[in-house]
């Protein structure tokens, strides 16, 4: 489906992508192709992640509607330039060429919420072996040069693929290594580096995942989110090329889809195989897709440059009360100036190194920090870093199978040692051998885990003995006299490297450690053993607002992968404090609303006591939640549109539709 109002960015000179392709009888006017291959498994993985991605795509699109592009997240690049060792260090690719290519790529990505910078100079590799590179040599090249925590881009003279053809470049899709291969000439042609970076952050070719096969995406757009490139503002593409796009960038082909509708493709899209001079455009929803992958995929959001890196901490980051005063500390490397956005509105609030801020409205807040060393400016956004007010009441049951990051749950993961030992979400086995479960509890699904090596896919750091990883829940109102916490756990190591798991609680008076006997060392006999279940009595905290903290402590070595799953807080008897009749009488006004607050009225809840809310879009995706304070719900951040307000008290709830003008 073609939408005429998507964003276009035109550059001022002719592009050369260098992609070769054979589609039926077409003959193309270029000889190199994009070497990125999308397997059926990778394609289905992206499709399975669409529900998680949609939340952040919506966040991006709302910001764009408000002419308020999200604060950029800076992605560090490690450049490896391969030179021909014979006759010295001659290379057709210079440092100026590299800097020009990064600058041009950033001009393309300027509306994506992402930007790229060169970290710690260039690694020159003088090698006859790798100068004319064969893809079968990749492991040999990367094992000797790859830098953890950075996007590693290798620039070589030529690339020969496994099938014997030549390629302009190739990249790994999300979930794969942080590696891109580029030829010297293709990097200088204006678009190939941006094209491959698009793959790196989850974009498919506009003609879909398979080269040489007519797309199944329909021209009418009815299956745009399940077929083709899975993006709906890029029209169905019959696989553009030199024989069906003329020199004026007009499609001249006559292909039809399964409905016999003629194709009307976008000849200018940078993720297409259109001719070189035409590829100048990235659409708004393609930007949104890349932004979403940068927020939710662990392999695409844990990058840090050792000499210039954004990092921060706070003395407190959550409370069950309606206000919170926070002291923020800058822990960045290389910074000489600072800009803080502490409430996620993309407006700079402070410009000093260390700051204090008071939050007066319940909710979850993103925090962004922009730093500069006087030459380079970078930034990073920390999702849901601050949580104010009760977020839920009983029963609580965390289903991890529909999410890919902890922040989606509005939980908080803290790397206490700063060495990359932290809680993450995973499925299947963990990255480290000889430790961790083989699957989630019951043999399937996602689970929380600590990566003992301190280096997850795309991550950085090396865990140290005694490092502490904290996993902190949102606030929960224990609206029962017999509440209990249950969770499944897996702790196994092939040697004595396994660490410890502790469970703590905060009822507003500070943390009480070890509300159950700590689990120390391996608990399972074999790695293939299923999870065990722990139960913690919370009756002593009845009718209080609490947070739960899981503390993983790393053992002697990398075999310290601790996993938990099926976290639940329930009443043992099933008896909760209820008031179903009262919640049915709740009303909201005004509706439609054109202000920043929606009023909630009911005589039984004159001060919003025990009344929680959640705002969802019409797709059912959660946008915000918190405690109703002073009979008001803050909707200032919502773009105009139709929404659902879910009001909850105890185990009763009611949904109200409203329109934001």
C-alpha positions in Angstrom: 0.0 0.0 0.0 1.4 3.4 -1.0 1.1 6.3 1.4 2.0 9.7 -0.1 2.8 11.4 3.1 5.9 9.4 4.2 9.2 11.1 4.9 11.6 11.5 2.0 15.2 12.5 2.2 16.9 13.3 -1.1 20.7 13.5 -1.5 22.4 15.7 -4.0 24.4 13.3 -6.0 24.0 10.0 -7.9 23.9 6.8 -5.8 25.4 3.5 -6.7 24.3 0.5 -4.7 26.0 -2.2 -6.8 23.4 -5.0 -6.5 23.1 -7.7 -9.0 20.1 -9.9 -9.3 18.6 -12.3 -11.8 14.8 -12.3 -11.8 13.2 -14.5 -14.5 14.5 -12.9 -17.8 15.7 -9.6 -16.4 19.2 -8.4 -17.0 20.5 -5.8 -14.6 23.0 -3.0 -15.2 25.2 -3.8 -12.3 27.2 -6.8 -11.2 27.4 -6.8 -7.4 24.5 -7.7 -5.2 23.5 -7.3 -1.5 24.8 -10.4 0.1 22.4 -10.3 3.1 20.3 -13.5 3.1 17.1 -13.7 5.2 16.3 -17.3 6.1 12.7 -18.5 6.7 13.7 -18.8 10.4 14.9 -15.1 10.5 11.8 -13.9 8.6 9.5 -15.8 11.0 11.4 -14.5 14.0 10.7 -10.9 12.9 7.1 -11.7 12.3 6.8 -13.2 15.8 8.3 -10.0 17.3 5.9 -7.7 15.6 3.6 -7.4 18.7 6.6 -6.2 20.8 7.9 -4.0 18.1 4.5 -2.3 17.6 4.7 -0.6 21.0 7.9 1.2 20.1 6.8 1.9 16.5 3.8 3.6 18.0 6.0 5.6 20.3 8.1 6.7 17.3 5.1 7.5 15.2 3.5 9.6 17.9 6.7 11.6 18.3 6.8 12.2 14.6 3.2 13.4 14.5 4.1 15.9 17.2 7.1 17.0 15.1 9.2 15.7 18.0 11.7 13.1 16.8 12.9 10.8 19.7 16.2 11.8 21.2 18.9 9.9 19.3 20.6 6.8 20.6 24.2 6.9 19.5 25.6 3.6 18.2 29.4 3.2 18.2 31.1 1.7 15.1 34.4 -0.1 15.1 35.9 0.2 11.6 38.3 -2.4 10.4 39.9 -1.5 7.0 41.7 -4.3 5.2 44.7 -3.3 3.1 46.7 -5.2 0.6 50.0 -5.9 2.4 51.9 -6.4 -0.9 53.8 -3.3 -1.8 53.1 -1.6 1.5 49.8 -0.4 2.9 48.0 0.8 -0.3 44.2 0.9 -0.1 41.5 2.3 -2.3 39.6 3.3 0.8 40.8 6.1 3.1 39.9 7.6 6.5 38.2 10.5 4.6 36.1 8.0 2.6 35.0 6.3 5.9 34.1 9.6 7.6 32.2 10.7 4.5 30.2 7.4 4.4 29.3 7.7 8.1 28.2 11.3 7.7 26.0 10.4 4.8 24.5 7.4 6.6 23.7 9.7 9.5 21.9 12.1 7.2 19.7 9.2 6.1 19.1 8.0 9.7 18.5 11.5 11.2 14.8 10.8 11.6 15.2 7.3 12.9 16.2 7.9 16.5 19.6 6.4 15.7 23.0 7.9 14.9 26.4 6.4 14.4 29.9 7.4 15.4 33.4 6.0 15.0 34.8 4.6 18.2 38.5 4.6 19.0 39.8 5.2 15.5 40.4 2.6 12.7 41.8 -0.9 13.0 44.0 -1.4 9.9 44.4 -5.0 8.9 47.2 -5.6 6.5 46.4 -8.9 4.9 46.6 -10.4 1.4 44.3 -13.2 2.6 41.4 -10.9 3.6 41.9 -8.1 1.1 39.9 -10.0 -1.5 37.5 -11.6 1.0 35.6 -14.8 0.7 32.7 -15.2 3.1 34.0 -18.6 4.2 36.9 -16.6 5.9 34.5 -14.6 8.1 35.2 -16.5 11.4 38.9 -16.3 10.9 38.7 -12.6 10.2 36.3 -11.7 13.1 37.8 -14.0 15.7 41.1 -12.0 15.6 39.6 -8.5 15.3 36.0 -8.3 16.6 35.5 -5.8 19.5 32.7 -6.6 21.9 30.0 -4.0 22.5 30.5 -2.3 19.1 29.0 -2.6 15.6 32.0 -4.1 13.8 32.2 -3.1 10.1 34.9 -4.7 7.9 35.9 -2.9 4.7 37.5 -5.1 2.1 38.4 -4.8 -1.6 35.9 -7.5 -2.8 33.5 -10.0 -1.4 32.9 -13.5 -2.8 29.8 -15.2 -1.4 29.3 -18.8 -0.6 27.6 -19.3 -4.0 30.6 -18.0 -5.8 29.1 -14.6 -6.7 30.2 -11.1 -5.8 28.6 -8.9 -3.2 28.7 -5.2 -2.4 28.2 -6.0 1.3 26.2 -8.0 3.8 24.9 -7.7 7.3 23.4 -9.9 10.0 19.8 -9.4 11.0 18.8 -8.8 14.6 19.7 -11.8 16.7 22.9 -12.3 14.8 26.4 -11.0 15.4 27.2 -7.3 15.4 29.0 -7.6 12.1 28.8 -6.0 8.7 31.0 -6.6 5.7 31.5 -3.9 3.0 33.6 -3.5 -0.1 35.6 -0.3 -0.4 33.9 0.8 -3.6 30.3 0.1 -2.4 30.9 2.0 0.8 31.8 5.1 -1.3 28.7 4.8 -3.6 26.3 6.6 -1.3 23.7 4.0 -0.3 25.0 0.5 0.3 26.2 1.2 3.8 22.8 2.6 4.7 21.2 -0.4 3.0 23.2 -2.9 5.1 22.6 -1.0 8.3 18.9 -1.2 7.5 19.2 -5.0 7.5 21.2 -4.8 10.7 18.3 -3.1 12.4 15.6 -5.4 11.0 14.6 -4.2 7.5 14.0 -6.7 4.7 14.3 -5.9 1.0 11.1 -4.2 -0.2 10.5 -7.2 -2.5 10.5 -9.5 0.5 12.8 -12.1 2.0 13.5 -14.2 -1.1 15.4 -13.0 -4.2 14.1 -14.1 -7.6 10.6 -15.0 -6.4 7.6 -12.7 -7.0 6.4 -11.2 -3.7 3.2 -12.5 -2.1 2.4 -9.0 -0.8 -0.7 -7.7 -2.5 -0.9 -4.4 -4.2 -4.0 -3.4 -2.2 -2.0 -3.6 1.0 -4.3 -6.1 2.8 -1.4 -8.4 3.9 1.3 -5.7 4.1 2.1 -6.7 7.8 2.4 -10.5 7.1 4.0 -10.6 3.7 6.7 -8.9 1.7 8.9 -6.6 3.8 6.3 -6.5 6.7 6.2 -2.7 6.5 2.9 -1.1 5.3 4.0 2.2 3.9 6.3 0.5 1.3 4.1 -0.6 -1.6 4.3 -4.2 -2.9 7.5 -4.6 -4.9 7.7 -7.1 -7.8 11.6 -6.9 -7.5 12.8 -3.8 -9.2 15.8 -3.7 -11.3 17.6 -2.2 -14.3 15.1 -3.6 -16.9 11.9 -2.4 -15.2 13.0 1.1 -13.9 13.9 3.8 -16.4 16.4 6.6 -16.1 13.7 8.9 -14.7 13.0 6.4 -11.8 9.7 5.2 -13.2 8.6 1.6 -13.0 8.1 0.3 -16.5 7.2 -3.3 -15.8 3.8 -5.0 -16.2 3.9 -7.6 -13.4 0.6 -8.3 -11.5 0.0 -9.7 -8.0 -2.2 -12.7 -7.1 -5.3 -10.6 -7.6 -4.1 -9.5 -11.1 -3.6 -6.0 -9.8 -0.6 -4.2 -11.5 2.3 -3.3 -9.2 3.0 0.3 -8.3 6.3 0.1 -6.4 8.4 2.7 -4.8 11.3 3.1 -7.2 13.2 5.3 -4.7 13.3 3.1 -1.6 16.9 2.4 -0.4 16.0 -1.2 0.6 14.9 -2.0 -2.9 16.9 -3.3 -5.9 15.9 -0.3 -8.1 18.6 1.3 -10.2 21.4 3.1 -8.4 20.5 6.7 -9.1 17.0 6.3 -7.8 17.5 4.8 -4.3 17.2 7.9 -2.1 14.3 7.2 0.3 13.5 5.6 3.7 9.9 5.6 4.8 8.5 6.7 8.1 7.5 3.1 9.1 10.9 1.8 8.1 12.4 4.3 10.5 9.9 3.2 13.1 10.8 -0.5 12.6 14.5 0.2 13.0 13.9 2.4 16.1 11.8 -0.4 17.6 14.5 -3.1 17.0 17.0 -0.7 18.7 14.7 -0.7 21.8 13.7 -4.3 22.2 16.3 -6.6 20.7 19.2 -7.4 23.0 21.5 -7.9 20.1 20.9 -4.4 18.9 20.8 -2.2 22.0 23.8 -3.0 24.2 26.5 -1.0 22.5 29.1 1.1 24.3 32.4 2.8 23.3 35.2 2.4 26.0 36.4 6.1 25.6 33.1 7.9 25.0 30.0 6.3 26.5 26.8 7.5 28.1 26.1 6.0 31.6 24.1 7.2 34.6 22.8 6.0 37.9 20.4 7.3 40.6 20.1 7.0 44.3 16.6 5.7 43.9 14.6 4.9 40.8 11.2 3.7 42.0 8.6 4.2 44.7 5.1 3.0 45.5 4.2 6.6 46.6 2.8 9.3 44.3 6.0 11.5 44.4 9.7 10.7 44.1 12.8 12.9 44.5 15.8 11.5 42.6 19.5 12.4 42.6 21.0 11.5 39.2 24.8 10.8 38.9 26.6 10.9 35.5 28.8 7.9 35.1 29.7 8.6 31.5 33.2 8.2 30.0 34.9 11.1 28.2 32.1 13.7 28.8 32.7 17.5 29.2 29.1 18.6 28.8 25.7 17.2 29.6 22.1 17.5 28.7 19.3 15.7 30.6 15.8 14.8 29.6 14.4 13.2 32.8 10.7 12.7 31.9 10.8 11.3 28.4 9.2 14.4 26.6 12.3 15.0 24.4 12.8 18.4 26.0 16.1 19.1 27.8 15.5 19.7 31.5 19.1 20.2 32.9 22.6 20.9 31.6 24.8 20.2 34.6 26.7 17.0 35.2 24.8 15.7 38.3 21.2 16.7 38.9 18.2 16.3 41.2 14.6 16.1 40.1 11.2 15.5 41.8 8.5 13.6 40.0 5.0 14.6 41.2 2.8 12.4 38.9 2.6 8.6 39.0 3.9 6.7 36.0 7.0 5.3 34.3 9.5 7.7 32.9 12.3 7.4 30.3 15.5 9.2 31.0 17.9 10.4 28.3 21.4 11.8 28.6 23.3 13.6 25.9 27.1 14.1 26.4 30.0 15.6 24.4 33.7 15.5 24.7 34.0 18.8 22.8 34.3 17.0 19.4 31.7 14.3 19.3 28.2 14.4 20.8 26.4 11.1 21.7 23.2 10.2 23.5 21.4 7.3 25.1 17.8 6.7 26.2 17.0 4.6 29.3 13.5 3.1 29.0 11.2 3.2 32.0 14.2 4.2 34.2 12.0 5.9 36.8 8.8 4.3 38.2 6.4 6.3 40.5 3.2 5.0 42.1 1.6 1.6 42.2 1.5 -0.2 38.9 -0.6 -3.2 39.6 -2.5 -5.2 42.2 -3.3 -8.9 42.7 -3.2 -11.2 40.9 0.2 -10.7 39.2 1.3 -13.1 36.6 4.2 -12.2 34.3 3.9 -13.8 30.9 7.4 -13.4 29.3 6.5 -15.1 26.0 5.1 -11.9 24.4 8.0 -9.6 25.2 11.6 -9.4 24.3 12.9 -6.9 26.9 12.5 -6.4 30.6 11.5 -2.7 30.2 8.4 -3.8 28.4 7.2 -5.3 31.8 8.2 -2.0 33.5 10.6 -4.0 35.6 14.1 -2.7 36.2 17.4 -4.5 35.6 20.5 -3.1 37.3 24.1 -4.2 36.5 25.4 -3.6 40.0 29.1 -4.2 39.2 29.1 -2.4 35.8 30.7 -5.4 34.2 27.8 -6.6 32.0 26.4 -9.0 34.6 22.6 -8.2 34.5 19.2 -9.7 34.1 18.0 -10.3 30.5 15.3 -12.2 28.7 16.1 -15.3 26.7 14.6 -18.5 25.2 16.3 -21.8 24.4 19.7 -22.2 26.0 21.9 -19.4 27.3 24.9 -18.2 25.3 27.5 -19.6 27.8 28.3 -23.4 27.6 28.1 -25.7 30.7 25.5 -23.6 32.5 21.9 -22.3 32.4 18.7 -24.1 31.3 18.1 -25.5 27.8 14.6 -24.0 27.6 12.1 -22.0 29.7 10.1 -23.6 32.5 8.2 -26.6 31.2 10.5 -26.9 28.2 9.4 -23.8 26.2 9.1 -20.0 26.2 11.1 -17.0 27.5 12.6 -16.6 30.9 14.7 -14.1 32.9 18.4 -15.0 33.2 21.8 -13.6 34.3 24.6 -14.1 31.7 27.6 -15.2 33.8 30.1 -14.2 31.2 28.8 -10.7 31.3 28.7 -10.6 27.5 25.3 -11.3 25.9 24.8 -11.1 22.1 25.8 -7.6 21.1 26.6 -6.8 24.8 29.7 -5.7 26.5 31.7 -6.3 29.6 33.2 -9.3 31.5 31.5 -10.4 34.6 33.6 -10.7 37.8 33.2 -12.9 40.9 30.7 -11.3 43.3 29.0 -9.1 40.7 25.4 -8.4 41.6 22.5 -8.3 39.1 19.3 -6.8 40.4 15.8 -7.4 38.9 13.2 -5.1 40.5 9.5 -5.4 40.0 7.1 -2.5 39.6 5.0 -1.6 42.7 2.3 -4.1 43.6 -0.6 -3.6 46.0 -0.9 -6.8 48.1 -4.7 -6.5 48.3 -5.1 -9.9 50.2 -4.3 -11.1 53.7 -2.6 -14.3 52.5 -0.5 -13.1 49.5 2.3 -15.3 48.3 5.1 -15.1 45.7 5.9 -18.1 43.5 8.5 -18.4 40.8 10.3 -21.1 39.0 14.1 -21.2 39.0 17.0 -23.0 37.3 20.6 -22.9 38.7 23.1 -25.4 37.2 26.8 -25.3 36.5 29.2 -27.9 35.2 31.7 -26.9 37.9 31.7 -24.8 41.1 31.1 -21.5 39.2 27.4 -21.2 40.1 26.5 -18.2 42.2 23.5 -17.3 44.4 19.9 -16.1 44.1 18.3 -13.9 46.8 14.8 -12.5 47.1 14.1 -9.1 48.8 11.1 -6.9 49.4 10.5 -3.1 49.9 7.3 -2.0 51.5 8.2 1.6 51.5 10.5 1.5 54.5 13.6 0.3 52.5 14.7 -3.1 51.3 14.4 -6.2 53.5 16.9 -8.7 52.3 16.4 -12.5 52.0 12.7 -13.0 52.7 13.4 -16.6 51.7 16.5 -18.7 52.3 19.0 -17.8 49.6 19.6 -20.4 46.8 23.4 -21.0 46.7 25.2 -23.1 44.1 23.7 -25.6 41.7 20.1 -26.6 42.5 19.5 -28.9 39.5 21.4 -32.2 39.1 21.7 -31.9 35.3 21.4 -29.1 32.9 18.4 -30.7 31.1 16.4 -30.8 34.4 13.3 -28.7 34.4 12.9 -25.6 36.6 12.1 -26.0 40.3 9.4 -23.8 42.1 9.9 -21.6 45.1 7.1 -20.1 47.3 7.5 -17.1 49.5 4.8 -16.1 52.1 4.0 -12.4 51.9 1.2 -12.4 54.5 3.3 -10.1 56.7 2.9 -7.4 54.0 -0.9 -7.6 53.6 -2.5 -4.5 52.0 0.8 -2.8 51.5 2.4 -1.5 48.4 5.6 -3.5 47.8 8.4 -4.1 45.3 10.1 -7.5 44.8 13.8 -7.7 44.0 15.7 -10.8 42.7 19.4 -10.5 43.4 21.7 -12.7 41.4 25.3 -12.9 42.6 27.9 -14.2 40.2 30.0 -17.1 41.1 33.7 -17.8 40.4 33.5 -17.9 36.7 31.2 -17.6 33.6 29.2 -20.7 34.5 26.8 -18.6 36.6 23.7 -18.4 34.5 20.8 -18.1 36.9 17.3 -18.3 35.4 13.8 -17.6 36.7 10.4 -17.9 35.1 6.6 -17.8 35.9 6.8 -15.1 38.5 3.4 -14.8 40.2 1.9 -13.1 43.2 -1.5 -14.4 44.3 -3.8 -14.9 47.2 -3.4 -18.5 48.5 -7.1 -18.7 49.1 -8.1 -16.7 46.1 -9.8 -14.1 48.2 -9.1 -10.5 47.3 -10.5 -7.2 48.5 -13.1 -6.5 45.9 -15.6 -3.8 45.0 -17.0 -4.8 41.7 -20.2 -2.8 42.1 -18.4 0.4 42.8 -16.1 0.1 39.8 -19.1 -0.3 37.5 -20.2 3.2 38.5 -17.0 4.9 37.4 -17.3 7.6 34.8 -14.8 9.7 32.8 -15.0 13.2 31.4 -14.6 15.2 29.3 -14.9 12.8 26.3 -13.6 13.8 23.8 -10.8 15.5 25.7 -8.5 18.1 24.3 -6.5 18.8 27.5 -3.8 17.0 29.4 -5.9 15.2 32.0 -8.9 12.9 31.9 -11.2 13.1 35.0 -12.4 9.9 36.8 -15.4 10.2 39.1 -17.1 7.8 41.5 -18.2 8.6 45.1 -16.6 5.4 46.4 -13.2 6.6 45.2 -13.1 10.3 45.9 -9.3 10.4 46.1 -8.5 7.6 43.7 -7.9 5.2 46.6 -6.7 1.8 45.4 -7.8 2.8 41.9 -5.2 2.0 39.1 -5.4 2.7 35.4 -3.9 1.6 32.2 -4.1 3.4 28.8 -4.1 1.2 25.7 -4.3 2.0 22.0 -7.0 0.4 19.9 -4.7 -2.6 19.2 -4.7 -3.3 22.9 -1.0 -2.3 23.4 -0.3 -0.7 26.8 0.9 2.9 26.5 1.0 3.9 30.2 -0.3 2.8 33.6 -0.2 4.0 37.2 -2.4 5.1 40.2 -5.3 7.5 39.7 -4.3 10.6 41.6 -6.7 13.3 42.6 -9.3 11.7 40.3 -7.2 12.5 37.2 -5.3 10.5 34.6 -2.4 12.2 32.8 -2.8 11.9 29.0 -0.6 14.8 28.0 1.8 12.6 26.0 -0.9 11.0 23.9 -1.2 12.0 20.2 -4.7 12.7 18.9 -6.7 9.5 18.4 -8.9 6.9 20.0 -7.8 5.0 23.2 -9.0 2.6 25.9 -8.8 3.5 29.6 -8.8 0.4 31.8 -9.6 1.2 35.4 -8.8 -1.4 38.0 -9.5 -1.8 41.7 -8.6 -5.0 43.5 -9.5 -7.8 41.1 -12.2 -5.9 39.3 -11.8 -3.7 36.2 -13.7 -1.8 33.6 -12.7 -0.4 30.2 -13.8 3.1 28.9 -13.1 4.3 25.4 -12.1 7.9 25.0 -10.9 10.3 22.2 -7.9 12.6 22.5 -8.3 15.7 20.3 
